[in-house]
Amino acid sequence: MWIGAVSLSGLLATAAMAAAPPKAPPPRPALLPGESLALAGPDMEVYRFGDAALEGPMGAFSQLLWAKLEGAVWESGVLSFKCTGAMGPFRCSNPKGHGRVDLAKALREDCRLAFMGWARMSAQRWAEDYGDGPARARMLDVFQPFLGRRLPDAEGVPDLDASWFGEGDLLRASPEALLRWLADPAQEEAVRLYRRLLLSFMDETFKENAWWFKSAAPAGGAGATQAWAVGGNGLVLAVMRLPPGSTREEALARFKAVMVGAAAKK
């Protein structure tokens, strides 16, 4: 939300780049009741507001992990997937299907069946190229921060059912934990990939501080959704969570209002 004529993200970037210590925290964002926010500026110091440390199902943000693990391979292979809304017993986030999707569209529109199809092809390739043990280790190296001890010990790549692509609570995170993962220098290449996939060609190519966004609506208590949004602009990264009952569209609108400001509304 605008504070004077400057957005929260602008104030955060200015404060982080200031030379005079001590660093002042960013101004408290204008959150609504039940909202939480974790954010980091250019120095990647994490600030949290509300219950940003509270863990919950990760939902479609698991797609960020798959993009980290295999996104460059899938993008270079120019993969596509025809989503009809169902694949055997599995259902997509859109029961009517997403039609033909590439990686960018699947990430933007939460096409979990596309990620499932591509991931299963990748898992088969890992097993053939590396063997069962190294294939499992390769996958869990990326997913472990959000697995805790919920995955039983076994050999080989786990059964890639819907719990790896947005359903259930096998993968869990808090806004703070997801932000710290994104802000880790080890994820720099992955964050650049998200920016490229989630922005239009014009924004990605010509707008230095253009924002990329992704929203998701994991199921919370009693099956109610609790939508999140994550985004960045090259200087600032942020993860926001709305109260139970919220939608992806509401999360994205609130994220833009708080982080980008009224100027985002055209």
VENBEL-V305415 format. One record per backbone hydrogen bond with DSSP energy under -1.0 kcal/mol. CO is the residue of the C=O (numbers start at 1). NH is the residue of the N-H. If there is no record, write none. Layout:
BEGIN
co=CO nh=NH
co=CO nh=NH
END
This chain:
BEGIN
co=3 nh=6
co=6 nh=3
co=7 nh=11
co=8 nh=12
co=9 nh=13
co=10 nh=14
co=11 nh=15
co=12 nh=16
co=13 nh=17
co=29 nh=31
co=32 nh=35
co=36 nh=241
co=37 nh=49
co=38 nh=239
co=39 nh=47
co=40 nh=237
co=41 nh=44
co=47 nh=39
co=49 nh=37
co=51 nh=54
co=52 nh=176
co=56 nh=173
co=58 nh=61
co=59 nh=62
co=60 nh=63
co=61 nh=64
co=62 nh=66
co=63 nh=67
co=64 nh=68
co=65 nh=69
co=66 nh=70
co=67 nh=71
co=70 nh=74
co=71 nh=75
co=72 nh=76
co=73 nh=77
co=74 nh=79
co=75 nh=78
co=81 nh=101
co=83 nh=99
co=85 nh=92
co=87 nh=90
co=90 nh=87
co=94 nh=97
co=99 nh=83
co=101 nh=81
co=102 nh=106
co=103 nh=107
co=104 nh=108
co=105 nh=109
co=106 nh=111
co=110 nh=112
co=111 nh=115
co=112 nh=116
co=113 nh=117
co=114 nh=118
co=115 nh=119
co=116 nh=120
co=117 nh=121
co=118 nh=122
co=119 nh=123
co=120 nh=124
co=121 nh=125
co=122 nh=126
co=123 nh=127
co=124 nh=128
co=125 nh=129
co=126 nh=130
co=131 nh=135
co=132 nh=136
co=133 nh=137
co=134 nh=138
co=135 nh=139
co=136 nh=140
co=137 nh=141
co=139 nh=142
co=139 nh=143
co=140 nh=144
co=143 nh=146
co=144 nh=147
co=144 nh=148
co=146 nh=172
co=147 nh=150
co=159 nh=161
co=161 nh=164
co=162 nh=165
co=162 nh=167
co=171 nh=58
co=173 nh=56
co=174 nh=178
co=175 nh=179
co=176 nh=180
co=177 nh=181
co=178 nh=182
co=179 nh=183
co=184 nh=187
co=185 nh=188
co=187 nh=191
co=188 nh=192
co=189 nh=193
co=190 nh=194
co=191 nh=195
co=192 nh=196
co=193 nh=197
co=194 nh=198
co=195 nh=199
co=200 nh=204
co=201 nh=205
co=202 nh=206
co=203 nh=207
co=207 nh=210
co=212 nh=232
co=214 nh=230
co=216 nh=228
co=218 nh=226
co=220 nh=223
co=221 nh=224
co=224 nh=220
co=225 nh=245
co=227 nh=242
co=228 nh=216
co=229 nh=240
co=230 nh=214
co=231 nh=238
co=232 nh=212
co=236 nh=233
co=237 nh=40
co=238 nh=231
co=239 nh=38
co=240 nh=229
co=241 nh=36
co=243 nh=246
co=247 nh=251
co=248 nh=252
co=249 nh=253
co=250 nh=254
co=251 nh=255
co=252 nh=256
co=253 nh=257
co=254 nh=258
co=255 nh=259
co=256 nh=260
co=256 nh=261
co=259 nh=9
co=261 nh=264
co=262 nh=265
END
